């Protein structure tokens, strides 16, 4: 799936299981920046808990509540 700036996303559950993250996971976030046009593999996401991080888009999925 390709994302665009402004999309509401969440972590894929498989990603969370792989890194053993089960507590205090942000509910969702909004994409505010994408990598280069030719290779948008990384997105900057402003998460619902107030943090902002860069994450591989392969570890994201669209939030169905959007």
N, CA, C and O atoms as a Tripos MOL2 file, in Angstrom:
@<TRIPOS>MOLECULE
protein
  264   263    66     0     0
PROTEIN
NO_CHARGES

@<TRIPOS>ATOM
      1 N           0.8450   -1.1770    0.0000 N.3       1 UNK1
      2 CA          0.0000    0.0000    0.0000 C.3       1 UNK1
      3 C           0.8880    1.2370    0.0000 C.2       1 UNK1
      4 O           1.9020    1.2880    0.6960 O.2       1 UNK1
      5 N           0.5010    2.2120   -0.7740 N.am      2 UNK2
      6 CA          1.2580    3.4630   -0.7650 C.3       2 UNK2
      7 C           0.5190    4.4860    0.1020 C.2       2 UNK2
      8 O          -0.7070    4.5930    0.0660 O.2       2 UNK2
      9 N           1.2830    5.2100    0.8580 N.am      3 UNK3
     10 CA          0.7260    6.2010    1.7640 C.3       3 UNK3
     11 C           1.0110    7.5960    1.2390 C.2       3 UNK3
     12 O           1.8910    7.7890    0.4000 O.2       3 UNK3
     13 N           0.2610    8.5630    1.7380 N.am      4 UNK4
     14 CA          0.5220    9.9590    1.4140 C.3       4 UNK4
     15 C           0.4760   10.7680    2.7050 C.2       4 UNK4
     16 O          -0.0440   10.3100    3.7220 O.2       4 UNK4
     17 N           1.0170   11.9500    2.6490 N.am      5 UNK5
     18 CA          1.0260   12.8290    3.8140 C.3       5 UNK5
     19 C          -0.4160   13.0980    4.2400 C.2       5 UNK5
     20 O          -1.2800   13.3970    3.4150 O.2       5 UNK5
     21 N          -0.6520   12.9860    5.5390 N.am      6 UNK6
     22 CA         -1.9860   13.1980    6.0930 C.3       6 UNK6
     23 C          -2.7450   11.9150    6.3870 C.2       6 UNK6
     24 O          -3.7720   11.9470    7.0650 O.2       6 UNK6
     25 N          -2.2470   10.7710    5.8790 N.am      7 UNK7
     26 CA         -2.9200    9.4950    6.1420 C.3       7 UNK7
     27 C          -2.8260    9.1250    7.6190 C.2       7 UNK7
     28 O          -1.8060    9.3630    8.2660 O.2       7 UNK7
     29 N          -3.8900    8.5480    8.1360 N.am      8 UNK8
     30 CA         -3.9190    8.0540    9.5060 C.3       8 UNK8
     31 C          -3.4890    6.5860    9.4750 C.2       8 UNK8
     32 O          -4.0800    5.7800    8.7570 O.2       8 UNK8
     33 N          -2.4640    6.2400   10.2510 N.am      9 UNK9
     34 CA         -1.8850    4.9020   10.2240 C.3       9 UNK9
     35 C          -1.7210    4.3560   11.6330 C.2       9 UNK9
     36 O          -1.8740    5.0740   12.6210 O.2       9 UNK9
     37 N          -1.4110    3.0920   11.6980 N.am     10 UNK10
     38 CA         -1.0610    2.4370   12.9630 C.3      10 UNK10
     39 C           0.0290    1.4130   12.6670 C.2      10 UNK10
     40 O           0.2830    1.0740   11.5110 O.2      10 UNK10
     41 N           0.6730    0.9220   13.7330 N.am     11 UNK11
     42 CA          1.6920   -0.1080   13.5710 C.3      11 UNK11
     43 C           1.0310   -1.4140   13.1360 C.2      11 UNK11
     44 O          -0.0870   -1.7140   13.5550 O.2      11 UNK11
     45 N           1.7120   -2.1830   12.3050 N.am     12 UNK12
     46 CA          1.2350   -3.5320   11.9920 C.3      12 UNK12
     47 C           1.4430   -4.3940   13.2310 C.2      12 UNK12
     48 O           2.4490   -4.2570   13.9280 O.2      12 UNK12
     49 N           0.5030   -5.2710   13.5010 N.am     13 UNK13
     50 CA          0.6160   -6.1220   14.6840 C.3      13 UNK13
     51 C           1.8260   -7.0470   14.5960 C.2      13 UNK13
     52 O           2.4440   -7.3440   15.6180 O.2      13 UNK13
     53 N           2.1710   -7.5020   13.4070 N.am     14 UNK14
     54 CA          3.3440   -8.3630   13.2340 C.3      14 UNK14
     55 C           4.6220   -7.6200   13.6510 C.2      14 UNK14
     56 O           5.5030   -8.2040   14.2820 O.2      14 UNK14
     57 N           4.7190   -6.3490   13.3010 N.am     15 UNK15
     58 CA          5.8700   -5.5300   13.6950 C.3      15 UNK15
     59 C           5.9520   -5.4270   15.2140 C.2      15 UNK15
     60 O           7.0250   -5.5950   15.7920 O.2      15 UNK15
     61 N           4.8260   -5.1530   15.8560 N.am     16 UNK16
     62 CA          4.8190   -5.0300   17.3140 C.3      16 UNK16
     63 C           5.2250   -6.3410   17.9870 C.2      16 UNK16
     64 O           5.9620   -6.3310   18.9720 O.2      16 UNK16
     65 N           4.7520   -7.4560   17.4640 N.am     17 UNK17
     66 CA          5.1380   -8.7660   18.0240 C.3      17 UNK17
     67 C           6.6260   -9.0140   17.8360 C.2      17 UNK17
     68 O           7.2830   -9.5360   18.7370 O.2      17 UNK17
     69 N           7.1710   -8.6460   16.6700 N.am     18 UNK18
     70 CA          8.5860   -8.8970   16.3840 C.3      18 UNK18
     71 C           9.5160   -8.1320   17.3070 C.2      18 UNK18
     72 O          10.6100   -8.6050   17.6140 O.2      18 UNK18
     73 N           9.0950   -6.9530   17.7540 N.am     19 UNK19
     74 CA          9.9620   -6.1760   18.6410 C.3      19 UNK19
     75 C           9.5040   -6.2660   20.1010 C.2      19 UNK19
     76 O          10.0090   -5.5460   20.9630 O.2      19 UNK19
     77 N           8.5480   -7.1510   20.3650 N.am     20 UNK20
     78 CA          8.0420   -7.3960   21.7260 C.3      20 UNK20
     79 C           7.5190   -6.1240   22.3890 C.2      20 UNK20
     80 O           7.7610   -5.8900   23.5730 O.2      20 UNK20
     81 N           6.8050   -5.3080   21.6230 N.am     21 UNK21
     82 CA          6.2280   -4.0680   22.1520 C.3      21 UNK21
     83 C           4.7550   -4.3130   22.4330 C.2      21 UNK21
     84 O           3.9610   -4.4720   21.5060 O.2      21 UNK21
     85 N           4.3920   -4.3440   23.6990 N.am     22 UNK22
     86 CA          3.0020   -4.6450   24.0400 C.3      22 UNK22
     87 C           2.3880   -3.6350   25.0020 C.2      22 UNK22
     88 O           1.1790   -3.6650   25.2310 O.2      22 UNK22
     89 N           3.1920   -2.7430   25.5680 N.am     23 UNK23
     90 CA          2.6750   -1.7460   26.4980 C.3      23 UNK23
     91 C           2.9250   -0.3390   25.9680 C.2      23 UNK23
     92 O           3.9510   -0.0810   25.3390 O.2      23 UNK23
     93 N           1.9970    0.5590   26.2210 N.am     24 UNK24
     94 CA          2.1290    1.9710   25.8540 C.3      24 UNK24
     95 C           2.3560    2.1960   24.3610 C.2      24 UNK24
     96 O           3.0850    3.1100   23.9750 O.2      24 UNK24
     97 N           1.7460    1.3800   23.5350 N.am     25 UNK25
     98 CA          1.8370    1.5490   22.0850 C.3      25 UNK25
     99 C           0.8610    2.6560   21.6720 C.2      25 UNK25
    100 O          -0.3090    2.6140   22.0530 O.2      25 UNK25
    101 N           1.3260    3.6500   20.8940 N.am     26 UNK26
    102 CA          0.3930    4.6870   20.4370 C.3      26 UNK26
    103 C          -0.7360    4.0730   19.6160 C.2      26 UNK26
    104 O          -0.5110    3.1520   18.8310 O.2      26 UNK26
    105 N          -1.9260    4.5790   19.7980 N.am     27 UNK27
    106 CA         -3.0980    4.0510   19.1020 C.3      27 UNK27
    107 C          -2.9860    4.2160   17.5920 C.2      27 UNK27
    108 O          -3.2100    3.2650   16.8430 O.2      27 UNK27
    109 N          -2.6460    5.3990   17.1520 N.am     28 UNK28
    110 CA         -2.4850    5.6700   15.7270 C.3      28 UNK28
    111 C          -1.6710    6.9410   15.5700 C.2      28 UNK28
    112 O          -1.2520    7.5540   16.5520 O.2      28 UNK28
    113 N          -1.4540    7.3280   14.3230 N.am     29 UNK29
    114 CA         -0.7010    8.5450   14.0500 C.3      29 UNK29
    115 C          -0.9750    9.0460   12.6560 C.2      29 UNK29
    116 O          -1.6030    8.3730   11.8390 O.2      29 UNK29
    117 N          -0.4860   10.2560   12.4000 N.am     30 UNK30
    118 CA         -0.6810   10.8830   11.0980 C.3      30 UNK30
    119 C           0.6710   11.0340   10.4150 C.2      30 UNK30
    120 O           1.6310   11.5110   11.0210 O.2      30 UNK30
    121 N           0.7420   10.6250    9.1520 N.am     31 UNK31
    122 CA          1.9730   10.7800    8.3800 C.3      31 UNK31
    123 C           2.1640   12.2610    8.0710 C.2      31 UNK31
    124 O           1.2760   12.9090    7.5180 O.2      31 UNK31
    125 N           3.3420   12.7910    8.4360 N.am     32 UNK32
    126 CA          3.6260   14.1930    8.1940 C.3      32 UNK32
    127 C           4.7710   14.3990    7.2040 C.2      32 UNK32
    128 O           5.0050   15.5160    6.7420 O.2      32 UNK32
    129 N           5.4850   13.3150    6.8810 N.am     33 UNK33
    130 CA          6.5970   13.4190    5.9370 C.3      33 UNK33
    131 C           6.8770   12.0410    5.3650 C.2      33 UNK33
    132 O           6.7750   11.0350    6.0670 O.2      33 UNK33
    133 N           7.2300   11.9990    4.0890 N.am     34 UNK34
    134 CA          7.6320   10.7540    3.4470 C.3      34 UNK34
    135 C           9.0360   10.9140    2.8970 C.2      34 UNK34
    136 O           9.5020   12.0270    2.6530 O.2      34 UNK34
    137 N           9.7130    9.7700    2.7030 N.am     35 UNK35
    138 CA         11.0580    9.7960    2.1470 C.3      35 UNK35
    139 C          11.0560   10.3250    0.7210 C.2      35 UNK35
    140 O          10.0350   10.8200    0.2450 O.2      35 UNK35
    141 N          12.1920   10.2240    0.0350 N.am     36 UNK36
    142 CA         12.3100   10.7270   -1.3310 C.3      36 UNK36
    143 C          11.2410   10.1380   -2.2620 C.2      36 UNK36
    144 O          10.7630    9.0230   -2.0560 O.2      36 UNK36
    145 N          10.8860   10.9020   -3.2740 N.am     37 UNK37
    146 CA          9.8230   10.4920   -4.1990 C.3      37 UNK37
    147 C          10.1220    9.1510   -4.8480 C.2      37 UNK37
    148 O           9.2230    8.3240   -5.0040 O.2      37 UNK37
    149 N          11.3690    8.9270   -5.2260 N.am     38 UNK38
    150 CA         11.7100    7.6740   -5.9050 C.3      38 UNK38
    151 C          11.7110    6.4710   -4.9650 C.2      38 UNK38
    152 O          11.6030    5.3320   -5.4170 O.2      38 UNK38
    153 N          11.8310    6.7120   -3.6870 N.am     39 UNK39
    154 CA         11.9550    5.6010   -2.7370 C.3      39 UNK39
    155 C          11.3290    5.9700   -1.4050 C.2      39 UNK39
    156 O          12.0480    6.1290   -0.4180 O.2      39 UNK39
    157 N          10.0120    6.1110   -1.3460 N.am     40 UNK40
    158 CA          9.3760    6.5240   -0.0750 C.3      40 UNK40
    159 C           9.2490    5.3700    0.9090 C.2      40 UNK40
    160 O           8.1440    4.9200    1.2120 O.2      40 UNK40
    161 N          10.3950    4.8910    1.4090 N.am     41 UNK41
    162 CA         10.3940    3.7510    2.3150 C.3      41 UNK41
    163 C          10.2260    4.1360    3.7780 C.2      41 UNK41
    164 O           9.8860    3.2940    4.6090 O.2      41 UNK41
    165 N          10.4610    5.4020    4.0950 N.am     42 UNK42
    166 CA         10.4120    5.8590    5.4840 C.3      42 UNK42
    167 C           9.4130    7.0030    5.6010 C.2      42 UNK42
    168 O           9.3470    7.8810    4.7410 O.2      42 UNK42
    169 N           8.6420    6.9760    6.6740 N.am     43 UNK43
    170 CA          7.6790    8.0420    6.9380 C.3      43 UNK43
    171 C           7.9240    8.6090    8.3300 C.2      43 UNK43
    172 O           8.2990    7.8820    9.2490 O.2      43 UNK43
    173 N           7.7110    9.9080    8.4770 N.am     44 UNK44
    174 CA          7.7000   10.5060    9.8150 C.3      44 UNK44
    175 C           6.2390   10.5620   10.2300 C.2      44 UNK44
    176 O           5.3870   11.0780    9.5070 O.2      44 UNK44
    177 N           5.9690   10.0150   11.4200 N.am     45 UNK45
    178 CA          4.5980    9.9250   11.9240 C.3      45 UNK45
    179 C           4.4960   10.6720   13.2420 C.2      45 UNK45
    180 O           5.3140   10.4830   14.1420 O.2      45 UNK45
    181 N           3.4920   11.5160   13.3450 N.am     46 UNK46
    182 CA          3.1430   12.1410   14.6280 C.3      46 UNK46
    183 C           2.1190   11.2280   15.2840 C.2      46 UNK46
    184 O           0.9880   11.1130   14.8130 O.2      46 UNK46
    185 N           2.5180   10.5810   16.3720 N.am     47 UNK47
    186 CA          1.6780    9.5790   17.0280 C.3      47 UNK47
    187 C           0.6970   10.2170   17.9960 C.2      47 UNK47
    188 O           0.8820   11.3540   18.4310 O.2      47 UNK47
    189 N          -0.3380    9.4790   18.3240 N.am     48 UNK48
    190 CA         -1.4000    9.9650   19.2090 C.3      48 UNK48
    191 C          -0.9190   10.2240   20.6290 C.2      48 UNK48
    192 O          -1.5910   10.9220   21.3890 O.2      48 UNK48
    193 N           0.2360    9.6730   21.0000 N.am     49 UNK49
    194 CA          0.7610    9.9100   22.3490 C.3      49 UNK49
    195 C           1.6640   11.1400   22.4150 C.2      49 UNK49
    196 O           2.2810   11.4000   23.4480 O.2      49 UNK49
    197 N           1.7460   11.9020   21.3150 N.am     50 UNK50
    198 CA          2.5350   13.1190   21.2950 C.3      50 UNK50
    199 C           3.9550   12.9570   20.7990 C.2      50 UNK50
    200 O           4.6790   13.9470   20.6950 O.2      50 UNK50
    201 N           4.3770   11.7490   20.4910 N.am     51 UNK51
    202 CA          5.7220   11.5290   19.9760 C.3      51 UNK51
    203 C           5.7150   11.6180   18.4550 C.2      51 UNK51
    204 O           4.6700   11.5170   17.8130 O.2      51 UNK51
    205 N           6.8930   11.8080   17.9030 N.am     52 UNK52
    206 CA          7.0810   11.8390   16.4540 C.3      52 UNK52
    207 C           8.2860   10.9750   16.1420 C.2      52 UNK52
    208 O           9.3640   11.1810   16.7010 O.2      52 UNK52
    209 N           8.1090    9.9960   15.2430 N.am     53 UNK53
    210 CA          9.2090    9.1000   14.9060 C.3      53 UNK53
    211 C           9.2260    8.8290   13.4090 C.2      53 UNK53
    212 O           8.2440    9.0610   12.7030 O.2      53 UNK53
    213 N          10.3710    8.3320   12.9430 N.am     54 UNK54
    214 CA         10.4850    7.8340   11.5820 C.3      54 UNK54
    215 C          10.3340    6.3240   11.6600 C.2      54 UNK54
    216 O          10.8350    5.6780   12.5800 O.2      54 UNK54
    217 N           9.6320    5.7730   10.6720 N.am     55 UNK55
    218 CA          9.3740    4.3410   10.6720 C.3      55 UNK55
    219 C           9.2780    3.8650    9.2310 C.2      55 UNK55
    220 O           8.8200    4.5960    8.3530 O.2      55 UNK55
    221 N           9.7130    2.6390    8.9980 N.am     56 UNK56
    222 CA          9.5560    2.0470    7.6660 C.3      56 UNK56
    223 C           8.0780    1.9040    7.3510 C.2      56 UNK56
    224 O           7.2970    1.4610    8.1930 O.2      56 UNK56
    225 N           7.6930    2.2800    6.1340 N.am     57 UNK57
    226 CA          6.2760    2.1860    5.7740 C.3      57 UNK57
    227 C           5.8120    0.7380    5.7290 C.2      57 UNK57
    228 O           4.6140    0.4710    5.8290 O.2      57 UNK57
    229 N           6.7360   -0.1960    5.5810 N.am     58 UNK58
    230 CA          6.3660   -1.6130    5.5830 C.3      58 UNK58
    231 C           5.8760   -2.0610    6.9640 C.2      58 UNK58
    232 O           5.2690   -3.1260    7.0800 O.2      58 UNK58
    233 N           6.1260   -1.2750    8.0030 N.am     59 UNK59
    234 CA          5.6840   -1.5910    9.3560 C.3      59 UNK59
    235 C           4.3960   -0.8600    9.7300 C.2      59 UNK59
    236 O           3.9770   -0.8890   10.8870 O.2      59 UNK59
    237 N           3.7690   -0.2040    8.7500 N.am     60 UNK60
    238 CA          2.5460    0.5560    8.9700 C.3      60 UNK60
    239 C           1.3950   -0.0290    8.1840 C.2      60 UNK60
    240 O           1.5850   -0.6980    7.1680 O.2      60 UNK60
    241 N           0.1830    0.2400    8.6790 N.am     61 UNK61
    242 CA         -1.0300   -0.0760    7.9320 C.3      61 UNK61
    243 C          -2.0270    1.0520    8.1580 C.2      61 UNK61
    244 O          -1.9470    1.7840    9.1450 O.2      61 UNK61
    245 N          -2.9560    1.1780    7.2360 N.am     62 UNK62
    246 CA         -3.9680    2.2160    7.3640 C.3      62 UNK62
    247 C          -4.8100    1.9400    8.5960 C.2      62 UNK62
    248 O          -5.1500    0.7910    8.8760 O.2      62 UNK62
    249 N          -5.1450    2.9820    9.3260 N.am     63 UNK63
    250 CA         -6.0220    2.8370   10.4920 C.3      63 UNK63
    251 C          -7.4570    2.7690    9.9790 C.2      63 UNK63
    252 O          -7.9150    3.7060    9.3250 O.2      63 UNK63
    253 N          -8.1810    1.6820   10.2610 N.am     64 UNK64
    254 CA         -9.5390    1.5400    9.7480 C.3      64 UNK64
    255 C         -10.5140    2.5690   10.3010 C.2      64 UNK64
    256 O         -11.6040    2.7460    9.7570 O.2      64 UNK64
    257 N         -10.1310    3.2510   11.3800 N.am     65 UNK65
    258 CA        -11.0220    4.2710   11.9500 C.3      65 UNK65
    259 C         -10.9420    5.5900   11.1880 C.2      65 UNK65
    260 O         -11.6930    6.5210   11.4770 O.2      65 UNK65
    261 N         -10.0240    5.6740   10.2040 N.am     66 UNK66
    262 CA         -9.8780    6.9440    9.4930 C.3      66 UNK66
    263 C         -10.9520    7.1370    8.4440 C.2      66 UNK66
    264 O         -10.9680    8.1590    7.7580 O.2      66 UNK66
@<TRIPOS>BOND
     1     1     2 1
     2     2     3 1
     3     3     4 2
     4     3     5 am
     5     5     6 1
     6     6     7 1
     7     7     8 2
     8     7     9 am
     9     9    10 1
    10    10    11 1
    11    11    12 2
    12    11    13 am
    13    13    14 1
    14    14    15 1
    15    15    16 2
    16    15    17 am
    17    17    18 1
    18    18    19 1
    19    19    20 2
    20    19    21 am
    21    21    22 1
    22    22    23 1
    23    23    24 2
    24    23    25 am
    25    25    26 1
    26    26    27 1
    27    27    28 2
    28    27    29 am
    29    29    30 1
    30    30    31 1
    31    31    32 2
    32    31    33 am
    33    33    34 1
    34    34    35 1
    35    35    36 2
    36    35    37 am
    37    37    38 1
    38    38    39 1
    39    39    40 2
    40    39    41 am
    41    41    42 1
    42    42    43 1
    43    43    44 2
    44    43    45 am
    45    45    46 1
    46    46    47 1
    47    47    48 2
    48    47    49 am
    49    49    50 1
    50    50    51 1
    51    51    52 2
    52    51    53 am
    53    53    54 1
    54    54    55 1
    55    55    56 2
    56    55    57 am
    57    57    58 1
    58    58    59 1
    59    59    60 2
    60    59    61 am
    61    61    62 1
    62    62    63 1
    63    63    64 2
    64    63    65 am
    65    65    66 1
    66    66    67 1
    67    67    68 2
    68    67    69 am
    69    69    70 1
    70    70    71 1
    71    71    72 2
    72    71    73 am
    73    73    74 1
    74    74    75 1
    75    75    76 2
    76    75    77 am
    77    77    78 1
    78    78    79 1
    79    79    80 2
    80    79    81 am
    81    81    82 1
    82    82    83 1
    83    83    84 2
    84    83    85 am
    85    85    86 1
    86    86    87 1
    87    87    88 2
    88    87    89 am
    89    89    90 1
    90    90    91 1
    91    91    92 2
    92    91    93 am
    93    93    94 1
    94    94    95 1
    95    95    96 2
    96    95    97 am
    97    97    98 1
    98    98    99 1
    99    99   100 2
   100    99   101 am
   101   101   102 1
   102   102   103 1
   103   103   104 2
   104   103   105 am
   105   105   106 1
   106   106   107 1
   107   107   108 2
   108   107   109 am
   109   109   110 1
   110   110   111 1
   111   111   112 2
   112   111   113 am
   113   113   114 1
   114   114   115 1
   115   115   116 2
   116   115   117 am
   117   117   118 1
   118   118   119 1
   119   119   120 2
   120   119   121 am
   121   121   122 1
   122   122   123 1
   123   123   124 2
   124   123   125 am
   125   125   126 1
   126   126   127 1
   127   127   128 2
   128   127   129 am
   129   129   130 1
   130   130   131 1
   131   131   132 2
   132   131   133 am
   133   133   134 1
   134   134   135 1
   135   135   136 2
   136   135   137 am
   137   137   138 1
   138   138   139 1
   139   139   140 2
   140   139   141 am
   141   141   142 1
   142   142   143 1
   143   143   144 2
   144   143   145 am
   145   145   146 1
   146   146   147 1
   147   147   148 2
   148   147   149 am
   149   149   150 1
   150   150   151 1
   151   151   152 2
   152   151   153 am
   153   153   154 1
   154   154   155 1
   155   155   156 2
   156   155   157 am
   157   157   158 1
   158   158   159 1
   159   159   160 2
   160   159   161 am
   161   161   162 1
   162   162   163 1
   163   163   164 2
   164   163   165 am
   165   165   166 1
   166   166   167 1
   167   167   168 2
   168   167   169 am
   169   169   170 1
   170   170   171 1
   171   171   172 2
   172   171   173 am
   173   173   174 1
   174   174   175 1
   175   175   176 2
   176   175   177 am
   177   177   178 1
   178   178   179 1
   179   179   180 2
   180   179   181 am
   181   181   182 1
   182   182   183 1
   183   183   184 2
   184   183   185 am
   185   185   186 1
   186   186   187 1
   187   187   188 2
   188   187   189 am
   189   189   190 1
   190   190   191 1
   191   191   192 2
   192   191   193 am
   193   193   194 1
   194   194   195 1
   195   195   196 2
   196   195   197 am
   197   197   198 1
   198   198   199 1
   199   199   200 2
   200   199   201 am
   201   201   202 1
   202   202   203 1
   203   203   204 2
   204   203   205 am
   205   205   206 1
   206   206   207 1
   207   207   208 2
   208   207   209 am
   209   209   210 1
   210   210   211 1
   211   211   212 2
   212   211   213 am
   213   213   214 1
   214   214   215 1
   215   215   216 2
   216   215   217 am
   217   217   218 1
   218   218   219 1
   219   219   220 2
   220   219   221 am
   221   221   222 1
   222   222   223 1
   223   223   224 2
   224   223   225 am
   225   225   226 1
   226   226   227 1
   227   227   228 2
   228   227   229 am
   229   229   230 1
   230   230   231 1
   231   231   232 2
   232   231   233 am
   233   233   234 1
   234   234   235 1
   235   235   236 2
   236   235   237 am
   237   237   238 1
   238   238   239 1
   239   239   240 2
   240   239   241 am
   241   241   242 1
   242   242   243 1
   243   243   244 2
   244   243   245 am
   245   245   246 1
   246   246   247 1
   247   247   248 2
   248   247   249 am
   249   249   250 1
   250   250   251 1
   251   251   252 2
   252   251   253 am
   253   253   254 1
   254   254   255 1
   255   255   256 2
   256   255   257 am
   257   257   258 1
   258   258   259 1
   259   259   260 2
   260   259   261 am
   261   261   262 1
   262   262   263 1
   263   263   264 2
@<TRIPOS>SUBSTRUCTURE
     1 UNK1         2 RESIDUE 1 A UNK
     2 UNK2         6 RESIDUE 1 A UNK
     3 UNK3        10 RESIDUE 1 A UNK
     4 UNK4        14 RESIDUE 1 A UNK
     5 UNK5        18 RESIDUE 1 A UNK
     6 UNK6        22 RESIDUE 1 A UNK
     7 UNK7        26 RESIDUE 1 A UNK
     8 UNK8        30 RESIDUE 1 A UNK
     9 UNK9        34 RESIDUE 1 A UNK
    10 UNK10       38 RESIDUE 1 A UNK
    11 UNK11       42 RESIDUE 1 A UNK
    12 UNK12       46 RESIDUE 1 A UNK
    13 UNK13       50 RESIDUE 1 A UNK
    14 UNK14       54 RESIDUE 1 A UNK
    15 UNK15       58 RESIDUE 1 A UNK
    16 UNK16       62 RESIDUE 1 A UNK
    17 UNK17       66 RESIDUE 1 A UNK
    18 UNK18       70 RESIDUE 1 A UNK
    19 UNK19       74 RESIDUE 1 A UNK
    20 UNK20       78 RESIDUE 1 A UNK
    21 UNK21       82 RESIDUE 1 A UNK
    22 UNK22       86 RESIDUE 1 A UNK
    23 UNK23       90 RESIDUE 1 A UNK
    24 UNK24       94 RESIDUE 1 A UNK
    25 UNK25       98 RESIDUE 1 A UNK
    26 UNK26      102 RESIDUE 1 A UNK
    27 UNK27      106 RESIDUE 1 A UNK
    28 UNK28      110 RESIDUE 1 A UNK
    29 UNK29      114 RESIDUE 1 A UNK
    30 UNK30      118 RESIDUE 1 A UNK
    31 UNK31      122 RESIDUE 1 A UNK
    32 UNK32      126 RESIDUE 1 A UNK
    33 UNK33      130 RESIDUE 1 A UNK
    34 UNK34      134 RESIDUE 1 A UNK
    35 UNK35      138 RESIDUE 1 A UNK
    36 UNK36      142 RESIDUE 1 A UNK
    37 UNK37      146 RESIDUE 1 A UNK
    38 UNK38      150 RESIDUE 1 A UNK
    39 UNK39      154 RESIDUE 1 A UNK
    40 UNK40      158 RESIDUE 1 A UNK
    41 UNK41      162 RESIDUE 1 A UNK
    42 UNK42      166 RESIDUE 1 A UNK
    43 UNK43      170 RESIDUE 1 A UNK
    44 UNK44      174 RESIDUE 1 A UNK
    45 UNK45      178 RESIDUE 1 A UNK
    46 UNK46      182 RESIDUE 1 A UNK
    47 UNK47      186 RESIDUE 1 A UNK
    48 UNK48      190 RESIDUE 1 A UNK
    49 UNK49      194 RESIDUE 1 A UNK
    50 UNK50      198 RESIDUE 1 A UNK
    51 UNK51      202 RESIDUE 1 A UNK
    52 UNK52      206 RESIDUE 1 A UNK
    53 UNK53      210 RESIDUE 1 A UNK
    54 UNK54      214 RESIDUE 1 A UNK
    55 UNK55      218 RESIDUE 1 A UNK
    56 UNK56      222 RESIDUE 1 A UNK
    57 UNK57      226 RESIDUE 1 A UNK
    58 UNK58      230 RESIDUE 1 A UNK
    59 UNK59      234 RESIDUE 1 A UNK
    60 UNK60      238 RESIDUE 1 A UNK
    61 UNK61      242 RESIDUE 1 A UNK
    62 UNK62      246 RESIDUE 1 A UNK
    63 UNK63      250 RESIDUE 1 A UNK
    64 UNK64      254 RESIDUE 1 A UNK
    65 UNK65      258 RESIDUE 1 A UNK
    66 UNK66      262 RESIDUE 1 A UNK
